Structure formats: structure tokens, C-alpha cells
Amino acid sequence: MEDQAECMLVLIGATPEGRKELIGFQAGVRESAQSWRELLVEIKRRGLSIPPHIAVGDGALGFWKALDELFPGTHHQRCWLHKTANVLNKVPKSVQPGMKVALREIYLAPTRAQAEVAIDLFEEAYGARYPKAVECVRKDQRALLAFFDWPAEHWIHLRTTNPIESVFATVRHRTVRTKGALSPTTARLMVFKLIMAASKTWRRLMGENQLPKVIAGVKFQDGSEVIPMPTHSAA
């Protein structure tokens, strides 16, 4: 792109049948709430009348502010792939391998309670020497652990933005090779074509049988369906 601040804003969603689909795509500024607002307004105009139940993304996006304005009921899930990279960037390379293992203990915990304990242990181990790394986790703790309120089969899809990241590995490769040879319009068209070609190989969500329950508003705790207890009226 001619404007270095401009990038591609991409939204990938899942249908009730578990298929991943490209639902939004335009050039914009990733940190700009206005850029994301324009994209969300556009997908509403095209027919997205039901608010998404949960959205996954990097924390450094204007996306979240725009999302709260247009879909205020949508839950936030921060991407662990980006969060891990952000946390590790705050410590020396010699510390990074052990810290990466400690972070995995958090997001691979089987329950929210165990994940919270793992965060406490993470703070005990690194808080004194690397407070900025610990604060990077603490400030987004709620959004980092949001996936525990969804079916366990969906956790692998909710913890990261991998579907988008894997697509753009190919996109980046092609755009770097053709840098300086494309106009902005041609570049956008090429990126769109690459995404659509990649979408043909996208796999369905795991646990697609759970999707009707999610859509119906069934509650989940630590990945399991919450079965309402019957109420007994006094005689």
C-alpha cells in the first residue's frame, strides 16, 4: 500500500453450520475505531442482523471500540497468539522460553479457576523482575479467559486468530514479492483473490453440534453445558 498506515481489515465469521466465511474486507487503519466502524456498518448493511456472540482479535485494534458501539452484546476474546508475543517482547530472550511455558499453562488449563491460579503463579514467578509482562496479562485477564464460557470443542478456535493469520502468511508472501509493482486498487484485488482461494480449504469448526445450543443462548461453564436445576414450588 502507498500509505504505510493503511492495511487490510478482515473479518472471518462462522455460520450456524460451522463453516468459516469471509464476511468483511476493506482497507483501513488497524488502530482506528473509525476504520473498523465503517467495516462493521457495511456488514450490517449487507444483512448481518444478528449480533455475533463472541469476537476474537488482537488487543491493539480500534475494532473493540467500534464493536461495542455497533454490537454491544458481543463478548470479547483476546487472541493468545498475539498476547504471548506481546508479553515475551517485554522480557530478555533468555527468559522467554520459560515464560512461554508458563503462559501455555494459563490458556491450556482445563477450567477457569485453574487458569486463574496459573496467572497468580505467573505473577509470583515474574512479577518482581518483569512487572510490565505481568501487567500485560492482568489488564486483559477477563478477555483472555472468555473462552471458558463456550463449548470446550470451540476453544481451539476461540483462543487465537489463527484462521486469519494462516491466510495472511500467503498474502504477505505474495505482496512482499510484488512490492512496488502494484497500485493500491490492484493490491486490494490481489489480496481479496488470495483470501477467497484460501477459503476453499478452510475446515469446519469442531463441535458443530454445539452451535445450535450457542445460538439458542444455552450457557456453558468451563466448556460444559450448564443444565438448569428444576425449581420446586412449595405446597
Buried (B, 14 or more C-beta within 10 A) or exposed (E): BEEEEBBBBBBBBBEEEBBBEBBBBBBBBBEBBEBBBBBBEBBEEEEBEEEBBBBBBBBEBBBBBBBEEBBEEBBBBBBBBBBBEBBBEBBEEEBBEEBEEBBEBBBEBEEBEBBBBBBEEBBEBBBEEBEEBBBBBBEBBEBBBBBBBBBBBBBEBBBBBBBBEEBBEBBEEBBEEEEEEBEEEEBBEBBBEBBEEBBEEBEEBBBBEBBEBBEEEBEBEBBEEEEEEEEEEEE
